[in-house]
């Protein structure tokens, strides 16, 4: 199995810690049994220590959802150069350690839904050069650093719904020319800076419903020439500029 890729599923189990794994590749851990005869279903992993997945160079998918994770060491994923899918959803992570994702250059999908994150730090995701789907919904995110998505040029889908974001800055999505779906629904967004979406020339769907937006300015949607679907329900819009929708020539649903 030297070149074979494998998956590990550790979701909904009762681990207390995941420590260093050596000398074996584990395939679909949910089908394995411990020495005492108990399987690994319904665990609650609270911590992943340093080098926990050391040696799993061919691992392609890792599922850790539905646990009680509060801590992940920044070297936990160090050897996972082939990892394409990482699911950390439905845990209790309140922060992302610096460098946590730095060696995951093959990662295509990252799911952090339903954690306790309050911000996305500068360059926390920068090394995820292959990432296409990023799910950060159902958190407590209030601020996103301007450089949070810098360099992530392959992103196609970003879900930031059900957070507490108050504004969208001008250069936040500067490198996302391939982005197709952006979900900002159910936040507390009162302001979207002019030209904030100006580089999103491939965007098909934009969801900004259930926010606190009061006006559509002239350049709020500038650059979205391929937008097909725009969700804006349940805002507080009272003022729409005469040319506010001027660039949305392909819009089909609003």
Secondary structure, DSSP 4 states (H G I P E B T S, - for coil): -TT--EEEE--SB--SEE----S-----GGG-B-TTS-BS-SB---EE-TTTTTT-TTEEEEE-TTS---EE-TTTTTT-TT--EEE--SS------TTTTTT-TT--EEE--SS---EE-TTSSTT-TT--EEE--SS---EE-TTTTTT-TT--EEE--SS---EE-TTTTTT-TT--EEE--SS---EE-TTTTTT-TT--EEE--SS---EE-TTTTTT-TT--EEE--SS---EE-TTTTTT-TT--B-
